[in-house]
Amino acid sequence: MKLNYYWLLILLISQQIFAQNTVKGTIKDITSYEALPYVSVYLPEYNKGTQTNDEGFFELNNLPIGEIKIQFSFLGYTTIIKTISVTEHKEIQLNINMESNVFQVEEIVISGGTYSTQHENAIKIELVKASELSSTGAQSFTEAIVNIPGVDMISKGTGVVKPVIRGLSMTNILLLNNGVKMENFQFSENHPFIIDEFGIDRIEIIKGPASLLYGSDAVGGVINVLKEKPAPVGSIIGDFNSQYHSNTEGIISNFGIKGSANTYFWGIRAGVKSHTDYKDGNGNYILNTRFNEYSFKSNFGINKSYGVFHLNYDYNAPKFGMSIGDAFPFITENGRENNYWYQDLTNHVISTKNTIFINKYSLNVNASYQLNNRALQTDETKPVYEMVNIDSNTFSYEAKVNFSSSNKTTYILGVQGALNNIKNNDAPNHLLPNADVKDYAIFGFAQFNLFKKIKAQTGIRYDYKSIITEPEPSREAVDTNFGDISTSFGATYNLTDKILFRTNVASAFRTPNIAELTQNGIHGGRYEQGNPNLKSQRSYEVDASSHYHSKKIMIDISGFYNNINDYIFIAPFNETTANGDIIYKYTQSNAKIVGGEIAVDILPFKWLVLKTSYAYLHGKQSDGNYLPFIPQNKLRFHLKFKKDEISFLDAPFFKIGGTVASKQTKPAMFETTTNGYFLMNLGLGASIKAKRQPISFSIQVNNIFNKTYIDHLSTLKELDFYNIGRNISFNLKIPFSIK
């Protein structure tokens, strides 16, 4: 009898968990009351969506019990975010009226710890949508996101680029591939992240400490590259994208197809990039800046009312030329193939992301395995062409429980960890010693309403890391560990529906990486020496920002003060090797970085948009010396003229803008002063409907006047090489659908 009661209880629970809930409704224009077809209706946490039909009707089935956020988005209209409460087996009617607006005031983001709107986060999260990347004329996604004020890049040509957020870079900022921390030997400006812009939905950028949620490498910020959304339920769709860049004769192409049913979804995508050496404004080729890359991505997922389960595989194989003195005797003219002195890289990422819904609670269980190989191919004068060949194998995991007691209160408890093994293969030079690194962390996070208009966030995290390396003739073994706490508290105050104030105070730390502890040899053309006695770097940062928007104007103003104890950096010392090479050593010093950004968007007429932004930054050590890799202060602007349609063209536009970079007169001890510069860009584009499929195209011209200039963060500056000259890019996207 007891056994029968037991099974009866299980049946009742399963009926609650597996309840078939439905939300349906109609979406119309708030002014004309006309139905809006093809509006995207998306459940971010559930990773499921659909589109409205010709009558503006939508329906989503098989929904979980609990609080669910639904995002309604349509080009030219303000995105609407609704939260519905599903408490029992029922059908919910949700009719939406959308208002036309060129400004996208806020979206749902996930990088702040929960699925929430941008205005709900005490930490400001910027968005760059995939549709915006191709229209920038950039040759990499890192180059495309520098239009965000406060974000810049360190470059060694057009291929080897590293992001900078508010003056911090390398292992001070974290790059995530759909939530998976990238392990690509990112300690050096010579090592780019191995990730591309194919098959993504958007990029979320946190400017400031995010160690509470992501660990010590996020002390300066986070860049989270999020995968494209699944196809609308009941459809199979795809697209072909192609770009051509005149300056580098660059060819970029990718093809993807994806499908979705009521309970599962899938997708595959493949891409290729190929660029020759770039030309500067004088028409001179900067030799061996060529790069080539192949990539492949696939995913499969299951949607049930009790949970969502994803499996992803990403493969990237880029080859980046190295524009250094050793390469120039062998590379004497422009070319496309990588034959001498190049980085031969391979990266595999297998990841699984899973969410289980239990009434109002949810459990996230995520894991990934990442295999990264980095090889350096040189020339025939070397004893071995392959001077470096090193593997990094990383297994990472995460489990967290979301205790959302209401749509106004969220509590999260979680654990994270990673096991990283570094092993050198058969090559004479060891970039790093063989090593084992273990990370363990536990954290708690809370988001709640203090008062009617004030929402607060707070949390605490403890990290423990152990680093064990093998001894080598030129390196002593390291066996050390680090443990410390990160905390933060912030709040948002909605004065009105149009005015928002935000502030956040955070204390975060970064542990020294293996290179900083053990480096001892030539790397990137200079002799670098680590320091096994380095301590953890501790950051105390205060951020404040305000936001205002109306139908005609949107203004964002932000400022920050970052006090860093034991800041880790590399600098030249008054010492040389037996060969006369200057020794660069990793060292520490207290430092501070202060700055701010302002962005203003104005819509004086329906057909005209003016966007402008300015970023200011100042970084200094306690001894009076300036910090390295602090970008020039920059003003960016553009005017965009647009129409809903002209003849057979949909959403045609023309834009003209530019960048004004001020003179950098405060270089670090191994840097030099950099002159300011002014660049002009223009672009145009539109869409053409072919059987209801919009074929979009655009042309972007960057550096119209072929200006010769050097950016302060270009590492080719020491060779007196200018940055890229005029580049004309042609972009084409052809979507298709299979019924």
N, C-alpha and C positions, 0 to 999 in steps of 0.2 A: 504493500500500500504506500509506504514511504517513497518507494521508487517511482510509483505513478505520480505522486505529488511533485516529485523532483522534475520529471519530464514535463508536467503541466506548467511548472514555473518557468522552465527553459522556453516552452512554447510561447508563453505570454511575453517574456522578455524579447524573444526574437521577433514577435509581431510588432513590438514597439520599435525595434531597431530597423526592421526591414519594411517599415510602413511605406506605402507608395503615395507620396505627396506630390502635388502638382501646383505650379504657379503659371497663370496665363493672363493675357491682357492685350490691350491695343495701345499703340503709341501714335500720337498725333502732334502736329505743329501747334504750339500754344496760341498762335495768332490766327492762322487760317483754319484750324481744326481739320486740316487735311491729313490723311493717314501717311505715315512715313515708312516706306519700304526699306529693307536692307539695314535696319538699325541693329547694331550688335548688342545682344543681351548676354551678359557673361557673369558667371559665378566664379570669382577668382580662387577661393579656397577649394572649391569643388572641381576646378579646372574643366568646366563644362559650359557650353554656350550654344546659342542659336541666333538666327536672324529673323526679323519680321518679314512677313510675306507682302504681297502687293497691297493688301488691305491693312497693313500695319499690325497684323496679329502675330503673337508669339505664344509658345507653350513649352514648358520644361517639366519633365516628369522625373520620378525616382529620386526625389530630394530627401536629404537627411533631416532628422528632427533637430531643432535648435535655432539659434540666431544665424541668419544667412544674409550676406551682403550681395546685392545684385547691382551690376554696373551697366548703364545704358549709354552707349556712345555712338555718335554719328558725325561725320565730317561737316563742320560749319555750325554745329550745335553744342551747347554747354553739356558736358557729361553729367549725368544724374546718377547718384548712388543712393540706393534704398536698402534699408535693413528690414527684413520680415522675420516674424517669429513663427516657426512651425512647431506646434506643440502636440499635434495628433494627426491621425490619418484624415486629411482634408484637402480641398481644392481652394487655392487662394486666387482671388481676382485682383490684378494690379494694373490699372490703366495709368499711362504716363503722358504728360504733355511736355514736349521739349521746346526750348527757346533757342533761336538762332543766335550765335555768338562766336566771334573769331577766337576769343580767349578761352583756353582750356584751364579753368581756375584750379581744379584739383582732380586727381585720379586715385584709384586704390593702389596702394603700394604694400610690399611685403618685407622690405629690408629693415623696417623699424621694429621687427619682432612679431607683429601680428598683421593680419589683413585689415588695414585701416586706411582712411583717407589721408592725404598729405597734410591737411589742416589739423588732424587729430594727433600728429606726432610732434613731440617736443623737439626732436631732432629734425632739421630741415632735410628733406629728401628731394633731390632734383630728378627730373625725368627727361630722357631723350628717346623718342619713339623711333622704331626702325624706319618708318617712312621718311624721317628727317635726315637719316644718315646718308642716303645716296645723293640727296640734293646738295650736300656740302662740297662735293668734289674731292672728298678725302680719300686717301688710299688705304686707310685702316680705320677701325672704329675708334682707336685712341685719338687719332687726329681729328675725328669728327666731334668728339665730346669737349674739345677745348673751347667751344663756343659757350659753354657753361661758365659764368663768372666764378673765379676761384679755382678753376681747373686748367692745367697747362700740361706740357709734355717735354720730356728730355728726349732728344732725337740724335741718332747717328745715321742721318739720311732719311729716306722715306719709309723704310721697312722696320728698322730697329728703333722703336719708340717706347717710352715708358711714361705712364701718367704721373702727374704731380697734383696733389690736392692741398691748397693753402700752404705751399712751401715744403710739404713732406712727400717723400717718394720711397722707392725701393721697398723694403720690408716694413716701412711705417704705414703703408696702406695695403689694403687687401683687395684682390680681384677674385670674384666669385663667378663660376660658370654654373648658372642656375642654382645658386646656393652652395656649390662645391668649391672649397678653397683651392685655388690653383697653386700647384707646387712645380714651378718652372725655373728654379735657381734664380729667383728674382732679386737677389741681393745686389746686383750690379746694373749700372745703366747700359751695359753692353748686352744684357739678356732680356729680350722682349717676352711678354706674356704670350703663351701659345694658345690663342683663341681668336676667332674671327667673328664677323658681323652677320654671317649667313644664318638664316633660320631663327632670328630672334624677334621678340615682340617689342622690347624696350630695354633701356639701361637705366638702372636706379643708382643714384650717386649720393652717398652720405658724406657731407663735408664736416669733418670733426671726429672726435673719438667715438668709436663704435665697438670697443673691446668688450663691453658688457655682454654683447650678443655674439660676437665673432672671434674673440680671443685677442692675444697680445699684438698680432700683426695688424690689427685694425685701429691702432692708436691714432692714426691721422685721417682715417676715413675708409670708405668701402665703395667699390664699383661692382655692382651686381648685374651681370648680363643674363637676362631672362629669356627663356625659349619662347618661340611663337606659340600662340594659342592653338588648341585643337580646331579642326574643321567644325563648322556648325553641325549639330546632330542631324544625321540622315543624309550626309553629303560626302562626296569625294572631290577635293579641289586641289589645285596646284598652281605653280607659277614658274616662269623662266625669267631670270634677271641677267642683264648684261651691261657692262660698263667698258668704255675705252678712255684712256688718259693719254693725251697728246704728248706731254712732256716725256714720259717714260715709255711711250708706246705700250702702255699697260692694258692688259686684257683681264677682266674680271667677269666670271660667269658662274651662276649657280642655278640648280634646278631642284625643285622640291614638289612632293605630292603627299597629301595627308587625307585621312578619312575618319569619320566618326559615326558611331551608331549610338543607341540609347545607353548602352552599358560598356562600350569600349571605344578606344581611339588609337590611331597609329600615324606614323609619318616617317619619311626618309628624305634626305637632302644631300646633295653632293655639290662641291664647288672647286674652282681653280682660280689662281691668281698668277700673273706673270708680268714682271716689269723689268725693263732695261735700266741702265744707270740714268740718274736724273741729270737735267741741265740747269745751270744757274742762270741768272739774268743776263750774263754776258755770252751765253751760248756754249759755255764750257761744260763738258761732261764731268761729273764727280764720280770717278771710276770705282767700280765694285760696290756701288750702292744698289745693285740689282737684287731682286728677290723673287722667289717662286714658291707656290704653296698648293697642296692638294688637301681636301677635307671631305669628310663623310660623317653624317649624323643620322641616327635612327632613334625612334622611340615607340613604346607601346604602353597603353594604360587601360585600366579597368575602372569604371565608375559604377559604384553600387550605393544604395541608400545608406549602407553602414560604413562606407569608406571609399577612398580613391587610392589606386596603386599604380605607380609609374616605374618604368624601366627605360633608361637612356644609355646610348653609346655614342661617344664623340671621338673622332680621329682627326688629327691635324699633322701634316708633315711639311713644314716650311723649310726653306733654305735661304739664309740671309747672307749676302756678301758683306765682307768686312773691309771698309775703306780705311786701311792703315798702311803705314809706310812699307811693311814687308810685302804687301800685295802688289805694289805698283810696278816692280820690275817684271811681273808676269802678266799683268793686265794693263795693256797700253791703249786699248780702244773700247768704245762702247759695245756692250753685248747683253745678251739675255741669259745665257747658260752660266751656272755656277761651276767653275772649274778649279779655281784656286782660292784659298783663304776665305772660307765661308763656314757658317754655322749650319750643320746638318741636324735638324731637330725632328723628333717624333713624339707625339703625345697621344695616349689612349686614356679615355675616362669612361668607366662603367659606373653608373649611379642609379640608385633606387630611392624614390621619395614616396612615402606612404602616409596617409592620414586615415585614422579610424574614428568614426563619430559614435559617441555614446551619449545619447540625450543631448544635454547642453555642453558636454565636454568633448574634447578631441585629443587624440594621441598621435603625435608625429614620430615616425621611426624612419630615419634616413641613413644611408650608407653609401660609400663610394670607394672604388679602387682606381688609382691613377698610376700609370706607368709612363715616365718621361725619360727619354734618352737624349743626351746632348753630346754631339760629336763636333770636333773642330777639324776640318780638312784644310791642309796647308799647301805645300808645293813640293816638287821633286827634289829640291836641294836638302830637304829635311830627311833624317834617317827613316822616319815613318810619316807618310802623308797624314794619317789620322793621329794628330798630336794629343787630342783629348777624346775620351769616350767614357761617359759616366751615366749610370742609371739612377733614377730616383723612383722608388716604389712606395706609394702611400695608401694606407687603408684608413679611412676616416668614418666616424659614426656619430649619430646624434639621436637622442630621444628626449622629447619634451611633451608635457601635458599642459593643455590650455584649459584653465578653469574659468570659463566665461559665465559668471553668475547672472549677468544681464548684458544688454547692449551698451551699458555704460561702465562696466567693470570687467577687467580681464586680469587674470593671474597666470603666470607661466613658470613652471619649474622644469629644469632640464639638465641633462648631462651631455658632454661632448668629449670626443677624444680622437687621437690620430697616432698611427704608428708609421714612421718614415724610415726607410732603409736606403742608404746611399752607398753605391758600390761602383768602383772603377773597373772597367774592362781592360782588354789588352791595348793600352796606349801608353806612351812614355811619360806624358804629363798628367798630373792629377790636379784637376780644378779644385777639388775638395778631397779630404781623406775619406776612407770608408767610415761610415758612421751609422748609428742608430739613434733616432730621436723619438721620444714618447711624450705625448701631450694628454693631459687629463683635465677636465674642468666641470664644475657644477655651478649653476646660476639660477637666480630667481628674478622675475620681472613682473611689475604690476602697472596697470594703466587704469585710472579711475577718475571720476568726477569729484573735484573738491567742492565746487559750487556750481550753480546753473551754467555759467559761462566759462568755467575754468576746468580744464582737463589736465591731469598730472600723470607723469611717468617716473618710475624709480626702479632701481634694481641693484643687485650686488652679484659679483662673480668671483670665484677663486680658480686660478690656473696653476697647474704644476707641470713643469717640463724638465725632462732629463736628456742630456746630450752626452753620448759616449762615442769617441772616435778612436781609430786604430793609429798606433805610432807609425811614422815614416822617417826616413833619413833627414828630411828637412823640416819635420814637424814633430812636436811632442804630442803624446796622447792627451785627450781632454776627457775627463769624467766629472761632470758637474751637473747641478740641477738648479732650477729657479722656481720660486713659488710666490705668488702675490695676489692682491685683491684689486678689482676694478669696481667702481661705483659710479652712479650718475643719478641726478634728479633734474627734472625739467617740467615745464608747464606751458600750456597754450591758453590764451585768453581771447575769446571772441567778443570784442567790444560790440560789434554789430555783425550782420551777415556779410559785410563787405570789408571789415577791418579786423585784423588778427595780429596779436603779439605773441612772440614765442621766446622762451629762454631755456637754457640748459647749462648745468654745471656738471663736469665729469672729471674723474680721476682715473687714468688708465696707464698701463705700463707695456713696455716691449722688451722681450728678452733678447740678448745678443744672438745672432745667427752663427752658423758654423764657420762661414767665411770670416766674419769679424773676430772669431776666437782663434782660428787656426791658419789663416792665409799666410803663405810665405813663398813668394815667387812672382814671376812675370805674369801679369794678367791685364788684358786690354792695352798692351803696349807700355805698361809701367810696372815697377816692382812694388808689390803690396805685401804688407806684414800685419798679421792679426795680433790680438792681445787677449790671452786666456784669462786675464784678470778683470775683464769688463763686467760691470754691474748692469742690472736691469735699468732701462730708461723709463723715467716716470714723468707723465704729463698731467698738468692741471689746466683745464681749459674752461673758459666761460664764453658762451655764445648767446647772442641776442639778435632777434630779427623782427621785422614787422611787414605786414602784407596788406595791400589795399587794392580792390578792384571794383570797377563799375562797367557799364556798357562801353565806355570809351577809353578807359585807361586802366592799367594794372601796374603797380609799383611794389617791388620787393627791395628792402634795405636790410642788410645784415652786417654784424661786426663780431669780432672775436679777439680774445687774448689767450695765448697758449704759453704757459710757463713750463719749460721742460728741464727737469733735473737729470744730469748725466746723459745728455744728448750724445748719441753715438754717430761719429762721422769719420771719414778718412781724409788725411791731409798730408802734404809733403813735410818732411823733417830735414834738418841740416845734417843728414847722413847719406852716404852713398854706398853701393855695393862695390865689390872688387872690380867690377866692370865699369864702374863710374855711373851707374844708374841711381837716380834719386830715389830714396826709399819713402813710400807713402805708408803711413801707419794709421791703424784704427785707434781712435782715442775718444775721450769723453770730456764734455764741458757743459755747464749749465747754460741754458739759452732761453730766449723768448721769441715768439713770432706773434705779431699783431697785424691785423688787417681788416678788410671789409669789402663788401660788394654791393653794388646797386644795379638794379635792372628795371627799366621802364619800357612798357609797351603802350603805344598810343594808337587809337583808331579814330582819326579825325573825320574820315569818310568811310562808307561801307566798302569802298574799293581800294583803300590805302591803309597799310599798317606800318608804323615806325617802331623798330625795336632797337634799344641801345642798352649797353651795360658797361660798367667800369669795375675793375678789380685792383685793389691796393694791397701791398704786402711789404712787410719789413721784418727781417730776421737777423738776430744778433746774438753773439755769445756773451757770456758774463765778462770775459776779458777784453771786450771791445771789438773783436774781430767779427766779421759778418759770416753768416751761414752759407754753405754752398747750395747751388741749385735753387736759388730764390728767383723766380721769373720776373721779368719786367712788368711794371704796371701797365695795364692795357685797357684801352677803350675800344669796344666793338659796336658796330651799328649796321643796320640795313633798312632800306625802304622796300616794301613789297606792294606791288600793284596787282590786284586780282579781280576776277569777275566770276560769277557763277557759270556762265557759258558765253562763248562767242561762236556763232555758227555751229559747226559740228564739234567744237572743242569744249570739253567740260573742265571746269576749275582752272582756266588758264591763269598764269601769273608771270610777272617780271619783277626781279628784285635787283637792287644794287646796294652795295655796302662795303665795309672795309674794317681794317684794324689799325689802330694807332698805338704803337708801343713806345713808351718813354725810355729815355737813356738809363741804363743800369749803372749807376755810379758807386754802388756799394757791393763790389764783388768779394767773394771769399778769398782766402790767402793764396790759393792756387788758380784763381780765376782772374780775368782782366775786365776792365770796363767795356761795356757794349753800347754802341750807338743805338738811338731810337730809329724807328722806321714807320712807314705808312704804306699799307697795301690796300688796293681796291679790288673788289670782286663783283661779278654780276652773274645772274642766272635767269632762266626762263623755262617754262614747262607747261604741260597740260595733259589731259586724258582724252582718249577717243573710245567711244563705246562700240564694241563689235559683238553683236549677239548678247547684249547685256553685260559683257565683260569689259571693264575699263582698262584699255591698254594705255599705260602712262609712260611719258618720256620727259626728259629734262636735259638741259645743257647748262653747265656751270663753268665759268671762267674765273680762275683764281690768279691773283697777281696780274691783273690786266696789263699793267704798264711794264711788266718784265723787270721789276725792281730787283737790284742786287742788294742783299741785306744778310745779316747774320743775327739769328735769335740768340739770346743769352744762354738758353738751355741746349743749344746745339753743341754736341761734343766734337763735331768736325771743325769747330771754331779754332782749335789749337793748330789745325793744319791750314788755316786761312781759307777754308772752303765756304762759299756762300750757300745759303738755303736755296730751295727749288725756285726756278723762275716761273714764267707763265705756264699754266696748265689748263687745258680745255678738256672737260670730261663730258662724255655722252652717256646717258643712262636710259635704259629701256626695261620695262617690266610688263610681261605678258601673262596674265592669269588665265586659268581655264578651269572648267568643272566637268565632272563625269557623273551623270545621274545613275 
